[in-house]
Every structure is written in C-alpha cells, then in structure tokens.
C-alpha cells in the first residue's frame, strides 16, 4: 500500500511539471523569508505581508517565468536537451553537441536571463516589500551600481549549479533543483550574515549584494561617538591647532608642553603636508589649570614657529540638542579622482545626517600601482530609528549607489542603533 502511494506521488512532478514547480518555488521562497525573519532579523512577530509578497514572487517568477524559460523555451532552442540529460555520464562525454548545448543554456541563463530579467524583477519586488512608496528608478540605479558584484557572487554558486541542472536533471526536475539550491544557499547566507538587517530581503532570493552592511547594537553616545567635551563635563576642554615649517621634534615638544601645563591629549591628528607640519588636537584639563595651560602654550618660545592657536570648547546645550537615535559608519576605498568627497558629503547632507567624524587619506595600491582615496565617516541621525524601515532603506540605497557612481572597490557600512 505504502509503495503504491509513493509510486503515485513520484508521478506527480512528471505528470504536472508546471504545477509542481510553482508549488515548490512558492513554498521555498515563503520558507526562506520565514527563516530570514526569525534567524537573521530575529523578529518576535512574523511580517506576513512581506512573506506573502515574496511567496507571490516565488510563485509567478521563480515557478512560472523560470519554468517557461528552462523547459519550453530552452527545449525549443536546444531540442536535444532532454535526451542529453537522460544519457549516462560516459555517453555525455562523447556527445560534443550535447555538451555545447548544455553550456549554451548556462550562458543564456547566467549572462542574459539573470542580469536583464531576474535581478531587476527581484530588486523591484524587494522595493515593494520594504517601502510604502516604491521608487523603482532608485532601486534599478542601485542594481546598476551593484551589478558586477552581484553577478560575480551569483556565478560562484549558480554556474556550477546550472551546469548540474542542465546536464543531469530531467526537464520536470529543473525548477525543483533551482529551488533546492536556492534554499540551501539562503540557509548558508543566514548563518553567515546573522544581524545583516539592511540586506535581509536579499537573502530570501539567495543573493549577495554589492555592499557590506551590518546592524550593530551598542550605545551610540557612549561607545560609538565619544566626544570628550560631552563625556567629561567636570573638565575644561580646548582645541589646539598649529601649523609651521616641518622639522623633527615638533610632536615631542608640543606634547611635553601640554603635559607640563596639566593637560591631557585625547583626539588628535598630526600630519606633514608638503613642507608644513599641521596639528589638530583636543586637550582636556582641570578648570584650575586651564589658564596655566593656555599661557604656557602661547608663551613657549620654542613653539613660536608652529603658530599655536588655542580655543575653548563647550558642551552642546542639553535643551537644544536631541540625543542621536541612529549612527552610520561608512568606510569606502576607490581610485582617487576629483569630487569623491563632495559626492559622499552631498548624500550625507541630503539625508540630514550630522557628521561626527570624517577622515580622508591617499594610499598607494601596490597591486595595481594606483592611488586610492580612502574615506571614513561617522554620522548620526536624530530623526531616524532602526524601526523606520522606509527611511533607513532609502538612506542605505542612496549610499549603495556610491559604489557604482564613484567606482569604489570597497564600500562598507555599519548601522549603529541606540540601545533602549
């Protein structure tokens, strides 16, 4: 009785390949989203609207469109595809035309179908899921910026998978094979990217996108943006800036003078720019020694050529300043060219983010002999929280476009949320 039932069930995918493929793809995509929501995002409650959207994508595109492509369309373009898949490995090796047809299917799928149809459809589906006011133009620009890296990540997994699929799977088994590979890859990505809320929707489709992002839970005010003038209200704080002809010993002399005046250097940047040596530093000092420190630095004759300037720093007024609710740390590296900082700063400003710390530098890339421009930015928002998904994804989407617009080799973004 059991064997008869199993025999009847085994005939279902052969007798109803389209219906079977749609069912498997719908179930796979829905389960993948549930897995991501629970494992990656660690949600307490499931977003069933989002799950329904992805299940619909799995039903119509992964089950329907891909079936039409892999079975009837490829079946007509490569009429011997089904017979080649049914051959033994020994006979496959002898069938040169069959192997060429198999490679042709892989080429059309990975070089035409995925870049021109699958990824745009998936990006647009993701936009419908995460935004109440979908902006398809923006997400397609985002895809264009990430396109090469998306495809390289895709090919590492899917070129071998589609080779196996088109070489060994019967026509009715092509969609179930794709669904099984996608589910396995989603499980792997979920384990690798636990906490990567910014790209969680990409994992449902088994994708790796072009920029690295991660949500980090830590106190913004105390661990991420540590401004001493705000952290130590019992001390006096000064900004020391200086610039003069470069010579050996400037740092030692300046640091020694600050120590003798009772000061303590916290944040500082000292760099030689051509023939000039430039200094910018924060110094904290007890209130009773504040004047002594200022007088010592101004009157020290050995520091005269360095043109030392001192200005007092005060805390932000509590009543006028709202505590940040979100912090974003951006690190990007790309070949140096004019306008890179202006482009990055423009997006930060347009999104009403406040720059807390920004540094730039040039590095010589020994591998290709070029000059790389490196930018590190810490910025905060007093308006956006992690739960404001539409606003957060809009910001991250615009930041992701920098990768393509500026030709960045590295774009790494960390989103820091304030602990409740």
N, C-alpha and C positions, 0 to 999 in steps of 0.2 A: 504493500500500500504506500509506504513512505517513498520507495524507489520510483513508483509510478508518479507520485506527486512531484518529486524532484525532476523527473524526466519531462513532465508537462511544463513546470516552471522554467526549465532550461530552454524551452522552445519559444518562450515569450519574447526575448530580445531578438531572436531570429525572425519571428513572425511579425512583430511590431517594433522595428528598429527605431523609428522616429519617436514614437510614444515612450519607448523605454529610455532613449537618450534624453528626452526632455525631462522625464521624471527624475532620472539620476542627476542631471545637471541642476535642476531646481533644488533637490534635496541637498546636494553637495554645497551649493552656494549659500543656502539658508543655514546649514550646519556650520560652514566656515565663518559666517558672520556671528553666529552664537558663540563659537569658540573664541573669536577675537574679542567680542564684547565682555566675555567672562574672564578670559585668561590674560589678554593684553591690556584692555581698558579697566578690568576688574570692577565692572559695573555691578551694583546691587540689583538694579532693575533692568530688564531687557527692553531695548527700544524696538518694539515690534513694527513700527512704521518703517524704520530703516531696514529691518530684516526683510519686510515684505518687498521693499524696493530692490534689494539685492536678489531676492528669490525670483522676482519678475525678470531681472536681467539674466539670471541663470536659465530661466525658462525660455525666454524668447531669443536671446542672443546665443548663449552657450549651447543650449539644447536645439534651438531651431535654425539659426543662421549658420552655426558651425556644422550642423548636420548637413544642411543643404550644400555647403562648400565641400566638406570632406567626402560625402557619399555620391550624390547625383552629379555635382559639377566636376569633381576630380575623377569620378567614374567615367564621365564622357571625355574629358581631356586626356585621361590615361586609361584607355579601355581595358588594359591587361592588369590593372592594379589589383583587382580581387584575386585573380588567378596567381599572380606573383606572391601575394601574401599567403596563399594556401600551400605554396611549394615548400619543400624541405630546405634546410639551410644549404645543403650540398647542391641542390638544383638552383637555388637563388644565386649562388656564386657563379654559376655557369651562365646565368641569364643576364647578359650585359644590358640589353634594352630594358629589362625589368628593373635593374638597379638604377639605371639612368632615370627611369620614370619615378622611382621612389625618391631620388634626390630632387627631381623636378617638383614633386609635391611638397617636400620640405622647404625648398626655395620659395615657392609661391606662398606657403603658409607663413613662413618666418620673415620674409623680405617684402611681401606685398600685403597679405591679409592683416597681420598684427600691426605693422606701422600705420597703415592707412585706414583700417576699419576697427579692429578690436580696441586698441588703446584710446582713440578718440571716443568710442562708444562707452568705454569704461570710465574715462575721466568725466564725461558728461553725466553718467549715472551717479558717480560719486558726488558731483556738484549738486545734483537733485537731492541726494541724501543729506548732505551737510549744510545746505543753505536754503533758507526760506525764499530767497530771491536769487535764483541761479543766474550766474554770469558765464555763459558758455564761451564767450570770446576770451575771457580771462583764463579759464581752465585750459582752453586749447593753446593759448600762448604759454601757459605753464607746461603743458605737454611738449610743445616745441622746444622749450628750454631744456627739458629733461630727456628729450627723445633718445639721444645717443646712449646715455647712461641706462635708461630704461631698457633699451633694446639689448645692450651688452649683458645686463643682468638676466634678461629673458632668455637669451640664446644659450647661456651656460647650462640652464636646466632643460629648456624646451627643444633645442636642436637634437640632443640625444633622445629625448622622449618621443619626438615626432618621427625620428628615424625608426625607432622600435615600432611605433604605431603604424606607420605606412608600410613597413616591411613585413610585419608579422600579424597584425590584428585583422580579423575579417571585417568587412565593411560595417556590419552591425555593432562591432566592438570598438570602433574608433572613438565615439563620443564617451562611452564609459571609461576608456583608457585615459582620455584627456581629463575627465572629472576626477579619476583616482589620483593621477599625478598632481593635479592642482590642489586637491585636499591634503596630500602628503606634504607638498611644498608650503601650504598655508600653516600646517602644524609646525613645520621647522621654523618658519619665519616668526610664528607666535612665540616659540620658545626663545628665539634669538632676540626679538625686539619687544620683549615684555616692557610695558611702560611707554612705548613709542606711540602715544595717543595721536600725535599730529599726523601719522601715516597709517593709522589703524585700518581705515577703509581700504587702503591699497592691499593690505594683507588678505582681505576677503577674496580678491582676484588673484592672489598668489604673486604679487608684483613687488619689485624693489624700485622705489622712485629715485630721482636724481639727486636729492639732497638728504643729508643725515639730520634727523631731528629726534629729540627725546624730551619727555616731561620729567622735571626734577622737582621733588618735594623737599623744600627747605625754606627756612625763614629768609625772606629777601632782605629785610632790614638789618639782620644781624650777621648773616653768613655770606651773602652774595655781594651786596654793595656796602662796603664798610668804610664810610666817610668818618674819619676821626673827629672832625669838628662836631658831628652829630652824636657820636658814641661817647665822647668824654666831655660832658658839659661842665665838669669841675675845673677843667684846664683852659688855659688860653691857647689860641691857635694862630699861627702866622703862615703866610705863603712867602717863601724865599725864592726869588728869581734872580738869575745872574747870567751875564754873557761877556766874554772877553777873549783876548788872544789865547789860543791854546798853548798850554805848557804843562809839563809834568808837575804834579803835586797839588793841583787845584782842589781835588776832591778831599785829599787828606787835610789840607789847610782849612777848608770850609767846614768839614765835619768836626775837626778839633775845636774850632771857634764856637760852633753850636754847642758842643759838649761843655766847654768851659762856661758858656752862658746859661747852662742848666736846661738846654733844650733837648728834645728827643725827635729824631727824624723818623717819619713813618713812610708816607708815599713820596717817591722821588723819581726823577728822570734826568739823567745827565748824559750828554752826548756831544761828540765833536761834529760840527757842521763846517766842513772846509777848514779854514784857519781859526774859526771861532769855537770856543767851548761854552756850551749852554747848559744851564741848570734850572730845574723847576722842582721844588720840594715843599712838602708840608712838615711843619715843626710844631710840636706841642710843648708847652712849658707851663709851669705853675704860675698863677697870676702874679705872685710877689716877685718873680724873676723875669717877667715879661719885658719890662723896660731895660733891665740889665742886658738881656739877650739882644734886643734891638740896638742898643747903644754900642755894644761890643762889635756887632757885625758892621755897623756903619762907620765906626772909628778905626777898625783894624786896617792899618796902612798896607799890609801885605795883600789885602783883598781889594785894594783900590782899583787895580786894572780890571777886575772881574765885574765891576759896576753892579754891586749887590743892591737889590731892592727888596724891601720888606713891607708887606701889607697884612693887616689883621683880618682874621676870618671869624665869622659869627655863624651860629646855628640857624637853620631855617626856622621861621616863626611857626610854632605849633598850630596856631589858629588859621594860618594861611596855606599850610602845606598838608595835603592828604597823603596818607601812607600808601606806597605803591601796592598794587594788588597782583601785579604780574611783572616778571623780569624776563628779558630775552637777551641771550648772549650769542653773538654772531662771530664766527671765525671764517674768513674766506681768503683764498690764495689764487692768484691768476697772473698771467703775463702782464707786466706793467705797461700801462698806456694812459694817456690823459683822460680825466673825467671819471675815473673809477670811484674815488671817494665822493665826488659830487652826486653820482648816481645812487650810491648806497645811502648817503645822508638825506637825499631827496625823499626816498621811500620812508625812511625813519621819521622824517618831519611830516610827511603827508599822513602817516598813521598816528600822528600826535604822540609819539614816543619820546620820552625825555632821555637824552644821552647822559649817562652817569660816568662812563669812562670810555675813551676811544684812543687807540694807538695804531699807528701805521709804521711800516718799515719795508725796506727793499732787501731781498735776499737773492743771492746768486745761485741759480739752479745748475749744479754741476752736471746733471744728467743730459740736459739739452742746451746748456750754455746761455740761457736766457735770464733776464732779471724778473723776478716775481715780486708782485706787490702784495703785502700781507696786511689785512685789516682785522682788528679785534675790537668789538663794540659791546659794551654793556649798556642796555637801555631799559627803562621801566615805563609802566603804564599805571595811571591812577584810575582808569576808566574800565579796563577790560579784566575779566576774570576767566579762569580756565573753562568755566561752565558756559561762557559766551561763545559758543562754538562757531557761529557765523562770522563774528568779528575776528576771532582768532585765526580761523582758516583763511579769511581774506588777507590778513597780515602775512601769514606764512606763505600763502600763494604768491603774493607780490614779491616777497623776499626770495622765493624759489626762482622767479624769473631772472634774478640777477645772474644765476649760473649761466644761462644762455646769452643774456644781453652783454655780459662782460667777459664771456669765455672763461669762467672760473674753473680751475682744476679741482678746488676744494670749496665746498660750502657746507659748513657745519653750524646748526642752530640748536640751542638749548633753551627750552622754555621753563622758567622757574616760577612756580606758583607759591604764594604765601601760605604757610601752614595755618590752619584755623586753630 
